[in-house]
């Protein structure tokens, strides 16, 4: 075998031994690379990047009861975190209350339990919502959780125009990768456009969709597939907004993205640069967006959970550092760094502090924030950026030919592509073609068991009890009326956000609202793969 053919990116793109100007297209520096803060934003969306403002340190957190997670939020803020990010437990993701039989054994185990406005009030007790921005990783019931968050802000005396943050609200990637869907695609897209419309008019600082490649990558995709499928999802959301009569420049500036940052340092940097350039061109040329903010891709990044190992877990600190540096050199606006123990448990306070300190050391000690896009102009980085864009555009063209991402999902196309990529990667690991330290390289025998944060059954018992008490003590006639109005609205074409607000303010639970919507929208079942 030619030794040169052995060297590839994680996506299996061949890597040359040496890169020169001959590897770049003619006039590349003028047309493709450009300047930071200028279209097509290859080098970043701001002219001065981190010399003007560093990225938001937004650690993902949530476990047990709202009281416990509130304490973790305050701990992180005290140690220098600059934005909040809520991890909801699985029953909330699926629209089940904690007292539902389907929630048993899951309450508070991998996220915080939020059943009602009462829980959201406790979660943000003592945290002024006009002083922090909050990201909420929630999809199918995203509009309902946003309504709860806005109701808390209202109770704090904060007007909606001062509330900033993000809901993930990306249902297409749920069908593709994470699978926490509830409703079929058509009504799910309606919920998303309702949020787009409502927030454009009433919550102008809110990012209405975080278009997520993270879960696509965690499901086993390559960097190329993550890039292509995520941007194809973004195209579908923009088109959905246009289809309901919204002006592209009225909502597109509040769309954001969310990327997984894996181990191949230069591939990840190039991926982020290609993503910005692709989105800028798509918004300007395909959707005719005139507002420059509509052409800017703003994004959050998270280091790759799927790259971490339970074996020799301290090695995960090194992996996370490499990945975080790639995110920063790729120009991220926000970053979560995974904790060393997240592959086998919820992070301890010590491990989450180390993860946060990783970002702070990169910012304050490494010197990489001193200049904008320090890797810009590298023959290798620019050639790799071009190649990733070229390959991702091939996928987008194929999806367009299928009728768009919703049609491609219905045919099972992106899911099948990810399955093939994941299987191939696993084969390479098992054959030793892809090295993972501690797994198939530099393995330790008789490795000691790590310290684990364990969640007892007590939070589940307490949350179920509190939810039952709430249902008994509230004004149930108001709840019935709110649900009746919601059902009528769901059967029509009215924007549902005001109805969600009315419902949560009388302490209607998440499960009750979702059950009402199921009566109208039905439930989604995964089709056979492509």
C-alpha positions as CSV (number, residue, x, y, z in Angstrom):
1,X,0.0,0.0,0.0
2,X,1.2,3.5,-0.8
3,X,2.0,5.1,2.5
4,X,0.4,8.3,1.4
5,X,-3.0,6.6,1.1
6,X,-2.9,5.7,4.8
7,X,-3.3,9.2,5.9
8,X,-6.9,10.5,5.9
9,X,-9.3,12.7,8.0
10,X,-11.9,11.0,10.2
11,X,-14.2,11.5,7.2
12,X,-11.7,9.5,5.1
13,X,-10.7,12.5,2.9
14,X,-7.1,11.8,1.7
15,X,-4.5,14.0,3.2
16,X,-1.4,15.1,1.1
17,X,2.0,15.0,2.5
18,X,2.5,18.7,1.7
19,X,0.2,21.6,0.7
20,X,1.3,24.5,-1.5
21,X,-0.5,27.3,-3.3
22,X,-1.2,24.9,-6.1
23,X,-3.8,23.2,-3.9
24,X,-5.9,26.3,-3.8
25,X,-8.1,27.6,-6.6
26,X,-6.9,30.7,-8.5
27,X,-7.6,34.0,-6.7
28,X,-8.7,32.0,-3.7
29,X,-7.4,34.6,-1.2
30,X,-9.6,37.3,-2.7
31,X,-12.7,35.3,-3.5
32,X,-12.9,32.5,-1.0
33,X,-11.0,33.5,2.1
34,X,-11.7,37.2,2.3
35,X,-11.7,39.2,5.5
36,X,-13.3,38.5,8.9
37,X,-16.6,40.1,9.3
38,X,-17.1,40.2,5.5
39,X,-19.2,38.1,3.2
40,X,-18.9,35.1,2.8
41,X,-17.6,35.0,6.4
42,X,-15.1,32.2,5.9
43,X,-12.8,33.8,8.5
44,X,-15.5,34.7,11.0
45,X,-18.6,36.7,11.4
46,X,-17.0,39.6,13.3
47,X,-14.1,41.8,12.2
48,X,-12.2,41.6,15.5
49,X,-13.6,38.3,16.8
50,X,-12.2,37.5,20.3
51,X,-10.3,40.7,20.6
52,X,-13.7,42.4,20.8
53,X,-15.6,39.7,22.8
54,X,-14.7,36.2,23.7
55,X,-17.0,33.2,23.2
56,X,-19.8,32.5,25.8
57,X,-18.8,29.7,28.2
58,X,-22.1,27.8,28.3
59,X,-21.8,24.5,30.2
60,X,-24.6,22.1,29.7
61,X,-26.2,21.1,33.1
62,X,-29.2,19.4,34.5
63,X,-30.0,16.5,36.8
64,X,-32.4,15.5,39.6
65,X,-34.9,18.0,40.8
66,X,-35.1,21.7,39.8
67,X,-33.7,22.6,43.2
68,X,-30.6,20.5,42.6
69,X,-30.0,21.9,39.1
70,X,-30.5,25.5,40.3
71,X,-27.6,24.9,42.8
72,X,-25.4,23.6,39.9
73,X,-26.3,26.6,37.8
74,X,-25.3,29.0,40.6
75,X,-22.1,27.0,41.1
76,X,-21.1,27.3,37.5
77,X,-21.9,31.0,37.4
78,X,-19.8,31.6,40.5
79,X,-16.9,29.9,38.8
80,X,-17.0,32.0,35.7
81,X,-19.6,30.5,33.4
82,X,-21.2,33.3,31.2
83,X,-24.4,31.6,30.0
84,X,-26.7,28.8,31.1
85,X,-27.6,25.6,29.2
86,X,-30.4,23.3,30.4
87,X,-30.3,19.6,30.1
88,X,-33.8,18.2,30.5
89,X,-34.4,14.6,31.5
90,X,-35.8,12.1,29.0
91,X,-39.5,12.3,30.1
92,X,-39.5,16.1,29.5
93,X,-37.9,15.6,26.0
94,X,-40.8,13.2,25.2
95,X,-43.6,15.3,26.8
96,X,-44.3,13.0,29.7
97,X,-44.9,14.3,33.3
98,X,-42.8,12.8,36.0
99,X,-45.8,11.0,37.5
100,X,-46.5,9.2,34.2
101,X,-45.8,5.4,34.3
102,X,-43.7,5.9,31.2
103,X,-41.3,8.2,33.2
104,X,-40.5,5.6,35.9
105,X,-36.8,5.1,36.4
106,X,-35.9,8.0,34.3
107,X,-36.9,11.0,36.5
108,X,-33.9,13.3,37.0
109,X,-31.4,10.7,35.9
110,X,-29.9,12.3,32.7
111,X,-31.3,15.8,33.0
112,X,-33.6,18.0,35.1
113,X,-37.3,17.2,35.6
114,X,-39.5,20.0,34.4
115,X,-43.3,19.2,34.5
116,X,-44.8,22.7,35.0
117,X,-44.3,26.4,35.5
118,X,-43.6,25.7,39.2
119,X,-40.5,23.6,38.2
120,X,-39.3,26.3,35.9
121,X,-39.7,29.0,38.6
122,X,-37.6,26.9,41.0
123,X,-35.0,26.1,38.3
124,X,-34.3,29.9,37.8
125,X,-34.9,31.0,41.4
126,X,-32.4,33.8,42.2
127,X,-31.2,34.0,38.5
128,X,-32.4,37.2,36.8
129,X,-33.4,36.3,33.2
130,X,-32.5,39.7,31.9
131,X,-28.8,39.3,33.1
132,X,-28.1,35.8,31.6
133,X,-28.8,34.1,28.4
134,X,-30.2,30.5,28.5
135,X,-30.0,27.7,26.0
136,X,-32.6,25.0,26.3
137,X,-31.9,21.6,24.6
138,X,-35.5,20.7,23.8
139,X,-37.2,19.9,20.5
140,X,-40.6,18.4,20.2
141,X,-42.1,20.3,23.1
142,X,-39.8,23.3,22.7
143,X,-42.5,25.9,22.3
144,X,-44.1,24.8,25.6
145,X,-40.8,25.0,27.5
146,X,-40.2,28.5,26.0
147,X,-43.7,29.5,27.2
148,X,-42.7,28.4,30.7
149,X,-39.4,30.4,30.5
150,X,-41.2,33.5,29.3
151,X,-43.8,33.2,32.1
152,X,-40.9,33.0,34.7
153,X,-39.4,36.2,33.1
154,X,-42.8,37.9,33.4
155,X,-43.1,36.9,37.1
156,X,-39.6,38.4,37.6
157,X,-41.0,41.7,36.1
158,X,-38.8,41.3,32.9
159,X,-40.3,42.3,29.6
160,X,-40.0,39.8,26.7
161,X,-37.8,42.2,24.7
162,X,-35.1,41.9,27.4
163,X,-35.1,38.1,27.4
164,X,-32.2,36.4,25.5
165,X,-31.4,32.8,24.8
166,X,-32.0,29.8,22.5
167,X,-34.3,26.9,22.2
168,X,-32.9,24.0,20.1
169,X,-36.4,23.5,18.5
170,X,-34.7,21.4,15.7
171,X,-37.2,18.6,15.0
172,X,-35.7,17.4,11.7
173,X,-32.5,16.2,13.3
174,X,-34.7,14.3,15.8
175,X,-36.0,12.2,13.0
176,X,-32.5,11.8,11.6
177,X,-30.5,11.1,14.8
178,X,-31.6,11.7,18.4
179,X,-35.2,10.2,18.0
180,X,-36.9,12.2,20.7
181,X,-39.8,13.1,18.4
182,X,-43.4,13.2,19.3
183,X,-45.5,14.5,16.5
184,X,-45.3,13.9,12.7
185,X,-43.2,16.3,10.6
186,X,-45.9,18.5,9.3
187,X,-47.4,19.6,12.6
188,X,-43.9,19.7,14.1
189,X,-42.9,22.2,11.4
190,X,-46.0,24.2,12.2
191,X,-44.9,24.5,15.9
192,X,-41.5,25.7,14.7
193,X,-43.0,28.4,12.4
194,X,-45.3,29.5,15.2
195,X,-42.2,30.1,17.4
196,X,-40.5,31.9,14.5
197,X,-43.5,34.2,14.0
198,X,-44.1,34.9,17.7
199,X,-40.5,35.5,18.7
200,X,-39.9,37.7,15.7
201,X,-42.7,40.0,16.9
202,X,-42.5,39.6,20.7
203,X,-39.1,38.2,21.8
204,X,-36.6,39.8,19.5
205,X,-33.5,38.7,21.3
206,X,-34.4,35.0,21.3
207,X,-32.7,32.5,19.0
208,X,-35.7,30.5,17.7
209,X,-33.9,27.5,16.3
210,X,-30.5,26.0,17.1
211,X,-30.0,23.9,14.0
212,X,-28.0,21.0,15.4
213,X,-25.3,19.0,13.7
214,X,-24.2,17.8,17.1
215,X,-26.6,14.9,17.4
216,X,-26.1,13.9,13.8
217,X,-22.4,13.5,14.5
218,X,-23.0,11.8,17.8
219,X,-25.1,9.2,15.9
220,X,-22.1,8.3,13.9
221,X,-22.0,10.6,10.9
222,X,-18.8,11.9,9.2
223,X,-17.9,15.6,9.4
224,X,-19.1,15.9,5.8
225,X,-22.5,14.4,6.6
226,X,-22.9,16.6,9.7
227,X,-22.1,19.7,7.6
228,X,-24.5,18.7,4.8
229,X,-27.5,17.3,6.7
230,X,-27.4,20.2,9.2
231,X,-27.4,22.9,6.5
232,X,-30.1,21.0,4.6
233,X,-32.2,21.1,7.8
234,X,-31.5,24.9,7.9
235,X,-32.7,25.2,4.3
236,X,-35.9,23.4,5.2
237,X,-36.6,25.8,8.2
238,X,-36.0,28.9,6.2
239,X,-38.3,27.6,3.4
240,X,-41.0,26.8,6.0
241,X,-40.8,30.3,7.3
242,X,-41.2,31.7,3.8
243,X,-44.1,29.3,3.1
244,X,-46.1,30.8,6.0
245,X,-45.6,34.3,4.7
246,X,-42.6,35.5,6.8
247,X,-40.0,37.8,5.3
248,X,-36.6,36.0,5.4
249,X,-34.8,39.0,6.9
250,X,-37.4,39.2,9.7
251,X,-36.5,35.8,11.2
252,X,-33.2,34.5,9.7
253,X,-31.0,36.7,11.9
254,X,-32.2,34.8,14.9
255,X,-31.4,31.3,13.5
256,X,-28.3,29.7,15.1
257,X,-26.4,26.5,14.6
258,X,-24.8,23.9,16.9
259,X,-21.8,21.8,15.9
260,X,-20.0,18.8,17.3
261,X,-16.3,19.2,17.6
262,X,-14.5,15.9,17.1
263,X,-10.8,14.8,17.4
264,X,-9.5,15.6,13.9
265,X,-8.3,19.1,14.7
266,X,-7.8,20.6,11.3
267,X,-10.9,18.9,9.8
268,X,-13.0,20.5,12.6
269,X,-11.6,23.9,12.0
270,X,-12.1,23.6,8.3
271,X,-15.7,22.3,8.8
272,X,-16.7,25.5,10.8
273,X,-15.1,27.7,8.1
274,X,-16.9,25.8,5.3
275,X,-20.2,26.0,7.2
276,X,-20.1,29.8,7.5
277,X,-19.3,30.2,3.8
278,X,-21.9,27.7,2.7
279,X,-24.7,29.3,4.8
280,X,-23.8,32.8,3.6
281,X,-24.0,31.9,0.0
282,X,-27.2,29.9,0.5
283,X,-28.9,32.8,2.3
284,X,-27.8,35.4,-0.2
285,X,-28.1,33.5,-3.5
286,X,-30.9,30.9,-2.8
287,X,-33.1,32.9,-0.4
288,X,-32.2,36.4,-1.5
289,X,-31.6,37.6,2.1
290,X,-30.5,41.2,2.0
291,X,-29.8,41.8,5.7
292,X,-26.1,40.8,6.3
293,X,-27.2,39.3,9.7
294,X,-29.3,36.8,7.8
295,X,-26.1,35.7,6.0
296,X,-24.0,35.2,9.1
297,X,-23.9,31.8,10.7
298,X,-23.8,32.1,14.4
299,X,-23.1,28.9,16.3
300,X,-22.6,27.1,19.6
301,X,-20.1,24.2,19.8
302,X,-19.7,21.3,22.0
303,X,-16.8,18.9,22.3
304,X,-17.6,15.4,21.1
305,X,-19.2,13.2,23.7
306,X,-18.9,10.2,21.5
307,X,-15.1,10.6,21.4
308,X,-14.7,10.1,25.1
309,X,-13.7,6.8,26.7
310,X,-14.6,5.1,30.0
311,X,-11.2,3.6,29.9
312,X,-8.4,5.9,31.2
313,X,-11.0,8.8,31.6
314,X,-8.4,11.4,32.5
315,X,-7.3,11.2,28.9
316,X,-10.7,12.8,28.1
317,X,-9.3,16.1,29.5
318,X,-6.7,16.1,26.7
319,X,-9.3,15.2,24.0
320,X,-11.6,17.9,25.2
321,X,-8.8,20.5,25.2
322,X,-7.9,19.6,21.6
323,X,-11.5,19.8,20.5
324,X,-12.1,23.1,22.4
325,X,-9.1,24.7,20.7
326,X,-10.4,23.6,17.3
327,X,-13.8,25.2,18.1
328,X,-12.1,28.5,19.1
329,X,-9.8,28.5,16.1
330,X,-12.8,27.8,14.0
331,X,-14.5,30.9,15.3
332,X,-17.3,29.6,17.7
333,X,-19.5,32.1,19.5
334,X,-20.3,29.8,22.4
335,X,-18.8,26.6,23.8
336,X,-19.5,23.7,26.1
337,X,-16.6,21.5,27.1
338,X,-17.4,17.9,28.1
339,X,-16.3,16.7,31.5
340,X,-13.9,13.7,31.8
341,X,-16.5,11.4,33.3
342,X,-19.5,12.1,31.0
343,X,-19.0,8.9,29.1
344,X,-20.2,6.8,32.1
345,X,-22.0,9.2,34.5
346,X,-23.2,12.7,35.1
347,X,-20.3,15.0,35.8
348,X,-19.1,15.7,39.4
349,X,-18.5,19.3,40.5
350,X,-14.8,18.7,40.2
351,X,-14.9,17.4,36.7
352,X,-17.3,20.1,35.4
353,X,-15.0,22.7,37.0
354,X,-12.0,21.2,35.1
355,X,-14.0,21.4,31.9
356,X,-14.8,25.0,32.5
357,X,-11.2,25.8,33.4
358,X,-10.2,24.3,30.1
359,X,-12.0,27.1,28.3
360,X,-10.6,29.7,30.6
361,X,-7.0,28.5,30.1
362,X,-7.5,28.6,26.4
363,X,-8.8,32.1,26.6
364,X,-6.4,33.6,29.1
365,X,-3.2,31.6,28.7
366,X,-2.8,30.2,25.1
367,X,-2.6,33.4,23.1
368,X,-4.9,32.1,20.4
369,X,-7.4,34.9,20.9
370,X,-4.8,37.6,20.2
371,X,-5.4,37.6,16.4
372,X,-8.4,36.9,14.2
373,X,-8.5,33.5,12.4
374,X,-4.8,32.7,12.9
375,X,-5.1,29.6,10.7
376,X,-6.5,31.6,7.8
377,X,-4.3,31.3,4.7
378,X,-2.8,27.9,5.7
379,X,-2.6,26.0,2.4
380,X,-3.8,22.9,4.2
381,X,-6.7,24.5,6.1
382,X,-8.0,26.4,3.0
383,X,-7.7,23.3,0.8
384,X,-9.5,21.2,3.4
385,X,-12.2,23.9,3.8
386,X,-12.8,23.8,0.0
387,X,-13.0,20.0,0.0
388,X,-15.4,19.7,2.8
389,X,-17.7,22.3,1.2
390,X,-17.5,20.5,-2.1
391,X,-18.4,17.1,-0.7
392,X,-21.2,18.6,1.5
393,X,-22.8,20.4,-1.4
394,X,-23.0,17.0,-3.3
395,X,-25.2,15.8,-0.4
396,X,-27.3,18.9,-0.4
397,X,-27.9,18.6,-4.2
398,X,-29.0,15.0,-3.7
399,X,-31.5,16.1,-0.9
400,X,-32.8,18.9,-3.1
401,X,-33.4,16.3,-5.9
402,X,-35.5,14.3,-3.4
403,X,-37.7,17.3,-2.7
404,X,-35.9,18.6,0.4
405,X,-35.0,17.3,3.8
406,X,-38.5,16.4,4.9
407,X,-38.9,14.2,1.9
408,X,-35.4,12.7,2.4
409,X,-36.2,11.9,6.0
410,X,-39.5,10.2,4.9
411,X,-37.4,8.1,2.6
412,X,-34.9,7.3,5.3
413,X,-32.0,8.7,3.3
414,X,-29.9,10.6,5.9
415,X,-30.5,7.9,8.5
416,X,-29.1,5.2,6.2
417,X,-26.1,7.3,5.3
418,X,-25.2,7.8,8.9
419,X,-25.7,4.1,9.7
420,X,-23.2,3.2,7.0
421,X,-20.7,5.8,8.1
422,X,-21.0,4.6,11.8
423,X,-20.6,1.0,10.9
424,X,-17.5,1.7,8.8
425,X,-15.9,3.8,11.6
426,X,-16.5,1.0,14.1
427,X,-14.9,-1.5,11.8
428,X,-11.9,0.7,11.4
429,X,-11.6,0.9,15.2
430,X,-11.9,-2.8,15.7
431,X,-9.3,-3.5,13.0
432,X,-7.0,-0.9,14.6
433,X,-7.0,1.3,11.5
434,X,-8.4,4.2,13.7
435,X,-6.4,4.5,16.9
436,X,-8.1,5.4,20.2
437,X,-5.8,5.6,23.1
438,X,-7.0,3.3,25.9
439,X,-9.2,1.3,23.6
440,X,-7.0,-0.2,20.9
441,X,-3.7,1.6,21.7
442,X,-1.8,2.0,24.9
443,X,-4.3,-0.1,26.8
444,X,-4.0,-0.5,30.6
445,X,-4.6,-3.8,32.5
446,X,-6.5,-3.8,35.8
447,X,-7.6,-0.2,35.5
448,X,-9.1,1.2,38.8
449,X,-12.8,2.0,38.9
450,X,-13.5,5.7,38.5
451,X,-15.5,7.9,41.0
452,X,-19.1,8.3,39.8
453,X,-21.8,10.8,40.6
454,X,-24.9,8.6,41.3
455,X,-28.5,9.9,41.3
456,X,-30.6,8.2,44.0
457,X,-34.3,7.4,43.7
458,X,-35.2,10.1,46.1
459,X,-35.4,12.9,43.5
460,X,-37.8,10.8,41.5
461,X,-40.0,10.2,44.5
462,X,-39.9,13.9,45.5
463,X,-40.7,15.1,41.9
464,X,-43.6,12.8,41.5
465,X,-45.0,13.9,44.8
466,X,-44.6,17.6,44.0
467,X,-46.3,17.1,40.6
468,X,-49.2,15.3,42.1
469,X,-49.6,18.0,44.7
470,X,-49.6,20.7,42.0
471,X,-52.4,19.0,40.1
472,X,-54.5,18.9,43.2
473,X,-53.9,22.4,44.4
474,X,-54.2,24.5,41.2
475,X,-57.5,25.8,39.7
476,X,-58.4,22.8,37.5
477,X,-61.3,24.6,35.9
478,X,-58.9,27.1,34.4
479,X,-56.7,24.2,33.3
480,X,-59.6,22.6,31.5
481,X,-60.5,25.8,29.8
482,X,-56.9,26.4,28.7
483,X,-56.6,23.0,27.2
484,X,-60.0,23.4,25.4
485,X,-58.7,26.7,23.8
486,X,-55.5,25.0,22.9
487,X,-57.2,22.1,21.2
488,X,-59.4,24.4,19.2
489,X,-56.4,26.4,18.2
490,X,-54.5,23.3,17.2
491,X,-57.4,22.3,15.0
492,X,-57.2,25.6,13.2
493,X,-54.4,27.8,12.0
494,X,-53.9,30.2,14.9
495,X,-50.4,30.7,16.3
496,X,-50.2,28.4,19.3
497,X,-47.6,30.3,21.4
498,X,-50.1,32.6,23.1
499,X,-52.2,29.6,23.9
500,X,-49.2,27.8,25.4
501,X,-48.5,30.9,27.6
502,X,-52.1,30.9,28.8
503,X,-51.9,27.2,29.6
504,X,-48.6,27.2,31.5
505,X,-49.6,30.3,33.6
506,X,-52.5,28.3,35.2
507,X,-50.0,25.5,35.9
508,X,-51.1,23.1,33.2
509,X,-48.4,20.5,33.0
510,X,-46.2,19.7,30.0
511,X,-47.7,16.2,29.8
512,X,-51.3,17.6,29.7
513,X,-50.4,20.0,26.9
514,X,-48.6,17.4,24.9
515,X,-51.5,14.9,25.3
516,X,-53.9,17.5,24.0
517,X,-51.7,18.1,21.0
518,X,-51.5,14.4,20.3
519,X,-55.3,14.3,20.0
520,X,-55.0,16.7,17.1
521,X,-51.6,16.0,15.6
522,X,-51.2,12.3,16.2
523,X,-47.8,10.6,17.0
524,X,-44.9,9.9,14.7
525,X,-43.6,6.4,13.9
526,X,-40.2,5.8,12.3
527,X,-40.4,4.4,8.8
528,X,-38.2,1.6,7.4
529,X,-34.7,2.8,6.5
530,X,-33.9,3.9,3.0
